[in-house]
Amino acid sequence: MICLISPGPFVPFVLINSNSATPGPIAKNLLTLTIAVPLRRKGRLIVCKPRYVKKLLLIITCVFAWSLLPAQKVDSIFFHLYTDSLKKGTHNYINVDGKLSNGSWQPMTAKDVKFGSSACEFSGNELIIPPNFNGEKIVVWAELKNNPSQRIERTIWIKKKPDPEFLPTKDEVMQGGNRRRRR
């Protein structure tokens, strides 16, 4: 039996030759496995028992079958923002998740998605808003690099109230509790 496995023209190929026709007790149970590299013009002759060749063929078959399996494709993308407004003078993380064809979610990065905005610049997934920005809102969009028809757009407002200088202490929070204003 002779079997030739070659995945491509410049890739090493495997030649398996059964020596069962050769008389003798030793040659009867051996297979000859030749791995040849066409570009180097060198070949190696490896003699091994049939059970090892079968394992090698199983591994090679599994690797080729795995490489032919289709990857999960992104059906749609969505913004999942951590806040309802953006802050000036900070890096604002814009979270984009992709819904895969099997129904699961995967976070998208700048490798997968092209980001853009109406006024400011992106660094990866982060929208950088300078402290002296005067606009009230920014339109942010994201589109898949491998499928530009998958594009989403969102208007996000800029936070107007400044952050408090000092946050309340633990005791102030515990004493303040659930005070509600009555109207």
Backbone as a printed PyTorch tensor [residue, N CA C, xyz], in Angstrom:
tensor([[[  0.8430,  -1.1780,   0.0000],
         [  0.0000,   0.0000,   0.0000],
         [  0.8890,   1.2420,   0.0000]],

        [[  0.6030,   2.1640,  -0.8790],
         [  1.3310,   3.4300,  -0.9270],
         [  0.3140,   4.5460,  -0.8060]],

        [[  0.5920,   5.4790,   0.0810],
         [ -0.3060,   6.6020,   0.3290],
         [  0.5110,   7.8780,   0.2920]],

        [[  0.0640,   8.8690,  -0.4710],
         [  0.7670,  10.1500,  -0.5720],
         [ -0.1460,  11.2390,  -0.0340]],

        [[  0.3430,  11.9990,   0.9420],
         [ -0.4200,  13.0990,   1.5280],
         [  0.3630,  14.3700,   1.2720]],

        [[ -0.1970,  15.2790,   0.5020],
         [  0.4830,  16.5330,   0.2070],
         [ -0.5200,  17.6760,   0.2690]],

        [[ -0.4330,  18.5670,   1.2810],
         [ -1.3950,  19.6600,   1.3930],
         [ -1.1550,  20.8010,   0.4250]],

        [[ -0.0200,  20.8910,  -0.1960],
         [  0.2580,  21.9800,  -1.1240],
         [  1.5220,  21.7240,  -1.9070]],

        [[  1.8180,  22.5480,  -2.9300],
         [  2.9690,  22.2840,  -3.7840],
         [  4.3190,  22.4940,  -3.0910]],

        [[  4.4110,  23.3710,  -2.1150],
         [  5.6870,  23.6510,  -1.4840],
         [  5.7140,  23.2360,  -0.0130]],

        [[  4.8140,  22.3300,   0.3470],
         [  4.7000,  21.8880,   1.7310],
         [  5.2460,  20.4580,   1.7960]],

        [[  5.8720,  20.0940,   2.8830],
         [  6.3660,  18.7120,   2.9900],
         [  5.2380,  17.7170,   2.7920]],

        [[  5.5420,  16.6110,   2.1130],
         [  4.5250,  15.5890,   1.9330],
         [  4.9710,  14.3110,   2.6230]],

        [[  3.9910,  13.4590,   2.8700],
         [  4.2240,  12.2140,   3.5960],
         [  3.9380,  11.0650,   2.6600]],

        [[  4.8560,  10.1250,   2.5540],
         [  4.6900,   8.9330,   1.7370],
         [  4.7140,   7.7340,   2.6760]],

        [[  3.6450,   6.9720,   2.6580],
         [  3.5420,   5.8050,   3.5310],
         [  3.5360,   4.5680,   2.6520]],

        [[  4.4330,   3.6500,   2.9280],
         [  4.5820,   2.4450,   2.1320],
         [  4.5560,   1.2470,   3.0670]],

        [[  3.6690,   0.3190,   2.8110],
         [  3.5750,  -0.8770,   3.6410],
         [  4.5000,  -1.9430,   3.0740]],

        [[  5.3030,  -2.5150,   3.9340],
         [  6.2370,  -3.5550,   3.5140],
         [  5.7030,  -4.9420,   3.8400]],

        [[  4.4080,  -5.1050,   3.8880],
         [  3.8370,  -6.3940,   4.2760],
         [  4.0800,  -7.4720,   3.2230]],

        [[  4.3680,  -7.0810,   1.9640],
         [  4.6290,  -8.0680,   0.9170],
         [  6.0230,  -8.6810,   1.0620]],

        [[  6.8880,  -8.0170,   1.8030],
         [  8.2450,  -8.5160,   1.9820],
         [  8.2230,  -9.6820,   2.9650]],

        [[  8.8740, -10.8130,   2.5870],
         [  8.8540, -11.9500,   3.5090],
         [  9.7430, -11.6950,   4.7290]],

        [[  9.4330, -12.3410,   5.8020],
         [ 10.2350, -12.2220,   7.0080],
         [  9.3970, -11.7490,   8.1610]],

        [[  9.7420, -12.1680,   9.3850],
         [  8.9230, -11.8230,  10.5440],
         [  9.0150, -10.3590,  10.9460]],

        [[ 10.1460,  -9.6880,  10.7000],
         [ 10.2980,  -8.2960,  11.1270],
         [  9.6320,  -7.3530,  10.1410]],

        [[  9.8510,  -7.5210,   8.8580],
         [  9.3340,  -6.6090,   7.8430],
         [  7.8190,  -6.6880,   7.7110]],

        [[  7.2140,  -7.7520,   8.2030],
         [  5.7840,  -7.9370,   8.0430],
         [  4.9800,  -6.8800,   8.8310]],

        [[  5.4570,  -6.4610,   9.9800],
         [  4.7070,  -5.5540,  10.8360],
         [  5.2290,  -4.1170,  10.8050]],

        [[  6.0270,  -3.7780,   9.8360],
         [  6.5790,  -2.4300,   9.7730],
         [  6.0170,  -1.6650,   8.5910]],

        [[  5.8630,  -0.3900,   8.7670],
         [  5.5060,   0.5170,   7.6860],
         [  6.6750,   1.4700,   7.4910]],

        [[  6.8740,   1.9050,   6.2700],
         [  7.9090,   2.8820,   5.9970],
         [  7.2340,   4.2310,   5.8190]],

        [[  7.6730,   5.1960,   6.5840],
         [  7.1130,   6.5420,   6.5310],
         [  8.2050,   7.4610,   6.0260]],

        [[  8.0170,   8.0550,   4.8630],
         [  9.0070,   8.9540,   4.2830],
         [  8.4290,  10.3610,   4.2750]],

        [[  9.1410,  11.2860,   4.8970],
         [  8.7470,  12.6900,   4.8810],
         [  9.7450,  13.4220,   4.0090]],

        [[  9.2870,  13.9820,   2.9190],
         [ 10.1780,  14.6520,   1.9770],
         [  9.8150,  16.1200,   1.8830]],

        [[ 10.8140,  16.9670,   1.8310],
         [ 10.6240,  18.4030,   1.6790],
         [ 11.1240,  18.7720,   0.2940]],

        [[ 10.2300,  19.1450,  -0.6400],
         [ 10.6500,  19.4020,  -2.0220],
         [ 11.6510,  20.5400,  -2.1650]],

        [[ 11.5230,  21.6110,  -1.3750],
         [ 12.4140,  22.7510,  -1.5520],
         [ 13.8340,  22.4600,  -1.0890]],

        [[ 13.9720,  21.6890,  -0.0570],
         [ 15.2990,  21.3960,   0.4740],
         [ 15.9420,  20.1930,  -0.2040]],

        [[ 15.1300,  19.4100,  -0.8780],
         [ 15.5820,  18.1950,  -1.5500],
         [ 16.2560,  17.2250,  -0.5910]],

        [[ 15.7760,  17.2330,   0.6180],
         [ 16.2520,  16.2800,   1.6030],
         [ 15.0760,  15.4080,   2.0010]],

        [[ 15.3380,  14.1950,   2.3050],
         [ 14.2860,  13.3070,   2.7540],
         [ 14.7570,  12.5250,   3.9550]],

        [[ 13.8250,  12.1520,   4.7650],
         [ 14.1420,  11.3460,   5.9240],
         [ 13.3840,  10.0360,   5.8050]],

        [[ 13.9980,   8.9730,   6.1670],
         [ 13.3640,   7.6730,   6.1580],
         [ 13.1670,   7.2580,   7.6050]],

        [[ 11.9270,   7.0940,   7.9760],
         [ 11.5940,   6.7180,   9.3390],
         [ 10.8530,   5.3920,   9.2680]],

        [[ 11.3330,   4.4170,   9.9750],
         [ 10.6820,   3.1230,  10.0100],
         [ 10.0100,   2.9980,  11.3730]],

        [[  8.7110,   2.7560,  11.3540],
         [  7.9840,   2.6400,  12.6100],
         [  6.8830,   1.6070,  12.4910]],

        [[  6.3300,   1.2280,  13.6200],
         [  5.2710,   0.2230,  13.6600],
         [  3.9620,   0.8290,  13.1570]],

        [[  3.0530,   0.0240,  12.6480],
         [  1.8020,   0.5350,  12.0730],
         [  0.9610,   1.3590,  13.0440]],

        [[  0.9690,   1.0130,  14.3240],
         [  0.1240,   1.7580,  15.2570],
         [  0.5710,   3.2100,  15.3940]],

        [[  1.8620,   3.4880,  15.2450],
         [  2.3420,   4.8720,  15.3140],
         [  2.0020,   5.6370,  14.0430]],

        [[  2.0610,   4.9690,  12.8990],
         [  1.6940,   5.6130,  11.6380],
         [  0.2050,   5.9450,  11.6480]],

        [[ -0.5940,   5.0440,  12.1930],
         [ -2.0290,   5.3040,  12.2710],
         [ -2.3130,   6.5140,  13.1590]],

        [[ -1.5900,   6.6280,  14.2660],
         [ -1.7620,   7.7910,  15.1360],
         [ -1.3440,   9.0630,  14.4170]],

        [[ -0.2350,   8.9950,  13.6770],
         [  0.2250,  10.1680,  12.9240],
         [ -0.8000,  10.5640,  11.8710]],

        [[ -1.3380,   9.5920,  11.1580],
         [ -2.3660,   9.8980,  10.1550],
         [ -3.6150,  10.4810,  10.8020]],

        [[ -3.9730,   9.9920,  11.9830],
         [ -5.1300,  10.5360,  12.7000],
         [ -4.8850,  11.9910,  13.0860]],

        [[ -3.6970,  12.2880,  13.5630],
         [ -3.3580,  13.6710,  13.9380],
         [ -3.3810,  14.5740,  12.7130]],

        [[ -2.7810,  14.1350,  11.6090],
         [ -2.7620,  14.9350,  10.3760],
         [ -4.1790,  15.1640,   9.8710]],

        [[ -5.0150,  14.1330,   9.9120],
         [ -6.4050,  14.2690,   9.4650],
         [ -7.1740,  15.2460,  10.3460]],

        [[ -6.9660,  15.1670,  11.6600],
         [ -7.6580,  16.0870,  12.5740],
         [ -7.2330,  17.5360,  12.3480]],

        [[ -5.9450,  17.7530,  12.1120],
         [ -5.4630,  19.1160,  11.8680],
         [ -6.0600,  19.6820,  10.5840]],

        [[ -6.0950,  18.8860,   9.5210],
         [ -6.6880,  19.3650,   8.2720],
         [ -8.1790,  19.6010,   8.4090]],

        [[ -8.8790,  18.7040,   9.1180],
         [-10.3170,  18.8810,   9.3130],
         [-10.6060,  20.1190,  10.1420]],

        [[ -9.7910,  20.3660,  11.1680],
         [ -9.9760,  21.5500,  12.0120],
         [ -9.7510,  22.8280,  11.2110]],

        [[ -8.7900,  22.8100,  10.3010],
         [ -8.5160,  24.0170,   9.5220],
         [ -9.6190,  24.3160,   8.5160]],

        [[-10.4010,  23.3200,   8.1640],
         [-11.4850,  23.5310,   7.2030],
         [-12.7940,  23.9550,   7.8530]],

        [[-12.8840,  23.8380,   9.1810],
         [-14.1120,  24.2250,   9.8650],
         [-14.3380,  25.7310,   9.7560]],

        [[-15.5710,  26.1410,   9.5200],
         [-15.8240,  27.5850,   9.4370],
         [-15.8090,  28.2170,  10.8240]],

        [[-15.2400,  29.3880,  10.9040],
         [-15.2180,  30.1220,  12.1670],
         [-16.5790,  30.7860,  12.3860]],

        [[-16.8660,  31.1130,  13.6340],
         [-18.1090,  31.8030,  13.9360],
         [-18.0470,  33.2130,  13.3450]],

        [[-19.0760,  33.5920,  12.6560],
         [-19.1210,  34.9200,  12.0450],
         [-19.9450,  35.8590,  12.9180]],

        [[-19.6070,  37.1280,  12.8330],
         [-20.3300,  38.1550,  13.5850],
         [-21.5770,  38.5220,  12.7890]],

        [[-22.7460,  38.2930,  13.3980],
         [-24.0180,  38.6330,  12.7460],
         [-24.3250,  40.1170,  12.8550]],

        [[-24.0740,  40.6820,  14.0430],
         [-24.3790,  42.0900,  14.2670],
         [-23.5140,  42.6150,  15.3960]],

        [[-23.3850,  43.9430,  15.4430],
         [-22.5950,  44.5770,  16.5000],
         [-23.4750,  45.5790,  17.2460]],

        [[-23.1470,  45.7830,  18.5300],
         [-23.9260,  46.6570,  19.3830],
         [-22.9950,  47.4530,  20.2860]],

        [[-23.4160,  48.6790,  20.6240],
         [-22.7420,  49.4590,  21.6570],
         [-23.2950,  49.0210,  23.0040]],

        [[-22.4300,  48.7450,  23.9440],
         [-22.8220,  48.5190,  25.3310],
         [-21.9980,  49.4900,  26.1620]],

        [[-22.5370,  50.6970,  26.3050],
         [-21.8030,  51.7660,  26.9700],
         [-21.9250,  51.6450,  28.4790]],

        [[-20.8610,  51.9980,  29.1690],
         [-20.8310,  51.9230,  30.6270],
         [-21.4470,  53.1560,  31.2800]],

        [[-21.6750,  54.1950,  30.5160],
         [-22.2010,  55.4410,  31.0670],
         [-23.1240,  56.0770,  30.0390]],

        [[-23.9070,  57.0510,  30.4830],
         [-24.8200,  57.7210,  29.5620],
         [-24.2300,  59.0010,  28.9870]],

        [[-23.0540,  59.4080,  29.4760],
         [-22.4120,  60.6170,  28.9530],
         [-20.8970,  60.4420,  28.9710]],

        [[-20.2380,  61.2650,  28.1940],
         [-18.7790,  61.2160,  28.0890],
         [-18.1580,  62.3540,  28.8950]],

        [[-16.9670,  62.1300,  29.4290],
         [-16.2870,  63.1540,  30.2070],
         [-15.1900,  63.8050,  29.3810]],

        [[-15.0530,  65.1180,  29.5790],
         [-13.9760,  65.8600,  28.9210],
         [-12.6530,  65.5640,  29.6180]],

        [[-11.5810,  65.5940,  28.8450],
         [-10.2510,  65.4420,  29.4100],
         [ -9.8960,  64.0290,  29.8360]],

        [[-10.6510,  63.0310,  29.3990],
         [-10.3600,  61.6450,  29.7600],
         [-10.4230,  60.7500,  28.5350]],

        [[ -9.9750,  59.5310,  28.7350],
         [-10.1200,  58.4980,  27.7120],
         [-11.4080,  57.7510,  28.0360]],

        [[-12.3930,  57.8430,  27.1870],
         [-13.6940,  57.2120,  27.3880],
         [-13.7350,  55.9010,  26.6090]],

        [[-13.8570,  54.7800,  27.3240],
         [-13.8820,  53.4620,  26.6790],
         [-15.2320,  53.2440,  26.0060]],

        [[-15.2000,  52.9320,  24.7250],
         [-16.4110,  52.6610,  23.9580],
         [-16.4670,  51.1510,  23.7410]],

        [[-17.4240,  50.5050,  24.3860],
         [-17.5340,  49.0540,  24.3530],
         [-18.4290,  48.6320,  23.1980]],

        [[-17.8820,  47.8290,  22.2950],
         [-18.6460,  47.2760,  21.1860],
         [-18.5770,  45.7600,  21.3060]],

        [[-19.7430,  45.1220,  21.2950],
         [-19.8230,  43.6640,  21.3710],
         [-20.4340,  43.1470,  20.0820]],

        [[-19.9610,  41.9870,  19.6700],
         [-20.4900,  41.3490,  18.4750],
         [-21.3140,  40.1290,  18.8450]],

        [[-22.4590,  39.9870,  18.2160],
         [-23.2850,  38.7980,  18.4180],
         [-22.9160,  37.8070,  17.3230]],

        [[-22.4330,  36.6370,  17.7300],
         [-21.9650,  35.6360,  16.7850],
         [-23.1250,  34.8220,  16.2400]],

        [[-22.8530,  34.0660,  15.1830],
         [-23.9030,  33.2790,  14.5390],
         [-24.4430,  32.1720,  15.4430]],

        [[-23.6910,  31.7730,  16.4740],
         [-24.2000,  30.7510,  17.3950],
         [-24.9540,  31.3600,  18.5810]],

        [[-25.1310,  32.6930,  18.5990],
         [-25.9020,  33.3580,  19.6370],
         [-25.0760,  33.8910,  20.7910]],

        [[-23.7950,  33.5860,  20.8430],
         [-22.9610,  34.0900,  21.9440],
         [-22.4250,  35.4810,  21.6040]],

        [[-21.9130,  36.1530,  22.6400],
         [-21.3980,  37.5110,  22.4970],
         [-19.8800,  37.5000,  22.6140]],

        [[-19.2420,  38.3850,  21.8630],
         [-17.7850,  38.5100,  21.9070],
         [-17.4380,  39.9930,  21.9000]],

        [[-16.5560,  40.4290,  22.8200],
         [-16.1400,  41.8320,  22.7880],
         [-15.2880,  42.1040,  21.5530]],

        [[-15.5220,  43.2370,  20.9340],
         [-14.7810,  43.6220,  19.7340],
         [-13.7050,  44.6360,  20.1150]],

        [[-12.5500,  44.5200,  19.4960],
         [-11.4570,  45.4520,  19.7350],
         [-11.1900,  46.2390,  18.4580]],

        [[-10.1890,  47.0930,  18.5140],
         [ -9.8340,  47.8880,  17.3400],
         [ -9.2800,  47.0050,  16.2180]],

        [[ -8.9030,  45.7730,  16.5270],
         [ -8.4660,  44.8440,  15.4800],
         [ -9.6490,  44.3900,  14.6340]],

        [[-10.8340,  44.3250,  15.2400],
         [-12.0320,  43.8360,  14.5630],
         [-12.8970,  44.9580,  14.0090]],

        [[-12.8670,  46.1190,  14.6810],
         [-13.8070,  47.1940,  14.3900],
         [-13.0410,  48.4800,  14.0740]],

        [[-13.5510,  49.2210,  13.0950],
         [-13.0130,  50.5490,  12.7820],
         [-13.9000,  51.5740,  13.4710]],

        [[-13.2850,  52.3960,  14.3210],
         [-14.0290,  53.3990,  15.0820],
         [-13.8720,  54.7630,  14.4310]],

        [[-14.8900,  55.6110,  14.6210],
         [-14.8350,  56.9830,  14.1480],
         [-15.7860,  57.8430,  14.9470]],

        [[-15.5510,  59.1500,  14.8960],
         [-16.4450,  60.0680,  15.6120],
         [-16.5370,  61.3740,  14.8450]],

        [[-17.5340,  62.1720,  15.2280],
         [-17.7720,  63.4380,  14.5340],
         [-16.7990,  64.5280,  14.9590]],

        [[-16.1600,  64.3890,  16.1250],
         [-15.3460,  65.5040,  16.5980],
         [-13.9850,  65.1090,  17.1640]],

        [[-13.8400,  63.9650,  17.7780],
         [-12.6060,  63.6240,  18.4900],
         [-11.9580,  62.3920,  17.8650]],

        [[-10.8060,  61.9990,  18.4260],
         [-10.0430,  60.8920,  17.8690],
         [-10.1140,  59.6680,  18.7810]],

        [[ -9.9130,  58.5090,  18.1650],
         [ -9.8870,  57.2460,  18.8840],
         [ -8.4550,  56.7580,  19.0160]],

        [[ -8.2040,  56.0800,  20.1240],
         [ -6.9700,  55.3220,  20.3230],
         [ -7.4260,  53.9330,  20.7650]],

        [[ -7.4720,  53.0050,  19.8150],
         [ -8.0480,  51.6940,  20.1070],
         [ -9.5400,  51.8420,  20.3010]],

        [[-10.0460,  51.3770,  21.4370],
         [-11.4720,  51.5100,  21.7630],
         [-11.7660,  52.7720,  22.5560]],

        [[-10.7630,  53.5890,  22.8270],
         [-10.9400,  54.7590,  23.6870],
         [-11.1040,  56.0270,  22.8720]],

        [[-12.1710,  56.7520,  23.1820],
         [-12.4250,  58.0460,  22.5700],
         [-11.7760,  59.1070,  23.4530]],

        [[-10.8570,  59.8670,  22.8790],
         [-10.1170,  60.8780,  23.6400],
         [-10.7680,  62.2340,  23.4010]],

        [[-11.3150,  62.7870,  24.4770],
         [-11.9700,  64.0970,  24.3990],
         [-11.0820,  65.1020,  25.1260]],

        [[-10.6010,  66.1330,  24.4230],
         [ -9.7450,  67.1230,  25.0900],
         [-10.5270,  67.9360,  26.1230]],

        [[ -9.8290,  68.4620,  27.1350],
         [-10.5200,  69.2310,  28.1900],
         [-11.1990,  70.4950,  27.6800]],

        [[-10.7220,  71.0570,  26.5700],
         [-11.2820,  72.3100,  26.0490],
         [-12.3380,  72.0670,  24.9660]],

        [[-12.8990,  70.8730,  24.8890],
         [-13.9270,  70.5560,  23.8910],
         [-15.2020,  71.3160,  24.2240]],

        [[-15.8170,  71.9900,  23.2190],
         [-16.9790,  72.8460,  23.4550],
         [-18.3060,  72.2620,  22.9830]],

        [[-18.2950,  71.1140,  22.3300],
         [-19.5400,  70.5480,  21.8200],
         [-20.4140,  69.9600,  22.9140]],

        [[-21.6920,  69.7850,  22.6010],
         [-22.6330,  69.1940,  23.5490],
         [-22.7400,  67.6910,  23.3840]],

        [[-22.4470,  67.1960,  22.1920],
         [-22.5820,  65.7730,  21.9150],
         [-21.5740,  65.3520,  20.8490]],

        [[-21.3640,  64.0700,  20.7760],
         [-20.4640,  63.4920,  19.7750],
         [-21.1810,  62.3030,  19.1470]],

        [[-21.1130,  62.2060,  17.8380],
         [-21.6570,  61.0480,  17.1390],
         [-20.5000,  60.0610,  16.9570]],

        [[-20.6810,  58.8530,  17.4700],
         [-19.6670,  57.8100,  17.4170],
         [-20.1830,  56.6900,  16.5300]],

        [[-19.3060,  56.1410,  15.6800],
         [-19.7080,  55.0050,  14.8580],
         [-18.6520,  53.9290,  14.9050]],

        [[-19.0950,  52.7270,  14.6010],
         [-18.2100,  51.5620,  14.5510],
         [-18.6700,  50.6830,  13.3990]],

        [[-17.7000,  50.1580,  12.6550],
         [-18.0320,  49.2330,  11.5710],
         [-17.0230,  48.0900,  11.5650]],

        [[-17.5070,  46.9130,  11.2220],
         [-16.6290,  45.7500,  11.1600],
         [-15.6320,  45.9210,  10.0260]],

        [[-14.3920,  45.5810,  10.2700],
         [-13.3670,  45.7210,   9.2350],
         [-13.5670,  44.7060,   8.1180]],

        [[-14.0100,  43.4880,   8.4730],
         [-14.1820,  42.4770,   7.4290],
         [-15.5620,  42.5220,   6.7730]],

        [[-16.4760,  43.3810,   7.2780],
         [-17.8010,  43.5390,   6.6880],
         [-18.2840,  44.9680,   6.9410]],

        [[-17.8670,  45.9460,   6.1050],
         [-18.2170,  47.3460,   6.3490],
         [-19.7180,  47.6430,   6.3260]],

        [[-20.5310,  46.7250,   5.8070],
         [-21.9770,  46.9660,   5.8400],
         [-22.5350,  46.8400,   7.2670]],

        [[-21.8070,  46.1850,   8.1460],
         [-22.1900,  46.1080,   9.5630],
         [-21.6560,  47.3590,  10.2520]],

        [[-22.5100,  48.3740,  10.3340],
         [-22.1140,  49.6610,  10.9060],
         [-23.1870,  50.1330,  11.8730]],

        [[-22.7400,  50.6550,  13.0190],
         [-23.6740,  51.2260,  13.9780],
         [-23.2170,  52.6310,  14.3180]],

        [[-24.1730,  53.4590,  14.7030],
         [-23.8990,  54.8550,  15.0090],
         [-24.7050,  55.2470,  16.2430]],

        [[-24.1130,  56.0550,  17.1090],
         [-24.7840,  56.4640,  18.3440],
         [-24.3750,  57.8840,  18.6890]],

        [[-25.3260,  58.6790,  19.1350],
         [-25.0480,  60.0230,  19.6350],
         [-24.8890,  59.9370,  21.1470]],

        [[-23.7570,  60.4280,  21.6440],
         [-23.4850,  60.3860,  23.0810],
         [-23.2550,  61.8190,  23.5450]],

        [[-23.9140,  62.2040,  24.6190],
         [-23.8260,  63.5590,  25.1450],
         [-22.5880,  63.7230,  26.0100]],

        [[-22.1290,  64.9530,  26.1100],
         [-20.9790,  65.2880,  26.9460],
         [-21.4880,  65.6970,  28.3260]],

        [[-20.8270,  65.2120,  29.3650],
         [-21.2050,  65.5360,  30.7390],
         [-20.9490,  67.0180,  30.9940]],

        [[-21.9610,  67.7170,  31.5520],
         [-21.8320,  69.1560,  31.7910],
         [-21.4230,  69.4730,  33.2230]],

        [[-21.9590,  68.7400,  34.1740],
         [-21.6370,  69.0200,  35.5770],
         [-20.2320,  68.5070,  35.8880]],

        [[-19.4680,  69.2940,  36.6210],
         [-18.1310,  68.8240,  36.9870],
         [-18.2160,  67.7420,  38.0630]],

        [[-17.1790,  66.9230,  38.1190],
         [-17.1090,  65.9120,  39.1720],
         [-16.8680,  66.5980,  40.5010]],

        [[-17.4320,  66.0610,  41.5830],
         [-17.1800,  66.6790,  42.9010],
         [-15.7000,  66.5550,  43.2500]],

        [[-15.1840,  67.5780,  43.9400],
         [-13.7740,  67.5620,  44.3120],
         [-13.4860,  66.4390,  45.2870]],

        [[-14.3790,  66.2810,  46.2670],
         [-14.1720,  65.2530,  47.2820],
         [-15.3740,  64.3280,  47.2950]],

        [[-15.1170,  63.0650,  47.3430],
         [-16.1930,  62.0940,  47.4550],
         [-16.5780,  61.9610,  48.9220]],

        [[-17.8180,  61.6120,  49.2110],
         [-18.2150,  61.4450,  50.6140],
         [-17.4510,  60.2810,  51.2490]],

        [[-17.1880,  60.4060,  52.5430],
         [-16.5000,  59.3440,  53.2680],
         [-17.4570,  58.1930,  53.5230]],

        [[-16.9080,  57.1200,  54.0260],
         [-17.7210,  55.9420,  54.3250],
         [-18.7820,  56.2640,  55.3750]],

        [[-18.3980,  57.0220,  56.4010],
         [-19.3540,  57.3770,  57.4690],
         [-20.4720,  58.2700,  56.9270]],

        [[-20.1330,  59.2190,  56.0690],
         [-21.1540,  60.1040,  55.4960],
         [-22.1340,  59.3180,  54.6310]],

        [[-21.6250,  58.3540,  53.9090],
         [-22.5110,  57.5350,  53.0690],
         [-23.4180,  56.6800,  53.9390]],

        [[-22.8550,  56.0970,  55.0010],
         [-23.6510,  55.2400,  55.8900],
         [-24.7090,  56.0460,  56.6470]],

        [[-24.4140,  57.2520,  57.0510],
         [-25.3870,  58.0860,  57.7710],
         [-26.4180,  58.6690,  56.8190]],

        [[-25.9910,  58.9850,  55.6080],
         [-26.8940,  59.5930,  54.6310],
         [-27.9720,  58.6360,  54.1840]],

        [[-27.6420,  57.3630,  54.0160],
         [-28.5930,  56.3150,  53.6810],
         [-29.5240,  56.6570,  52.5510]],

        [[-30.8080,  56.3930,  52.7820],
         [-31.8320,  56.5710,  51.7600],
         [-32.6550,  57.8250,  52.0200]],

        [[-32.0620,  58.9290,  52.0470],
         [-32.8270,  60.1750,  52.2100],
         [-33.4230,  60.5560,  50.8700]],

        [[-34.7200,  60.7640,  50.9110],
         [-35.3920,  61.1940,  49.6880],
         [-35.9470,  62.5820,  49.9220]],

        [[-35.9000,  63.3630,  48.8860],
         [-36.4740,  64.7100,  48.9690],
         [-37.9850,  64.6250,  48.7810]],

        [[-38.6800,  65.3090,  49.6590],
         [-40.1440,  65.3660,  49.5210],
         [-40.5080,  66.6490,  48.8110]],

        [[-41.4320,  66.5470,  47.9380],
         [-41.8360,  67.7330,  47.1670],
         [-43.1830,  68.2200,  47.6090]]])
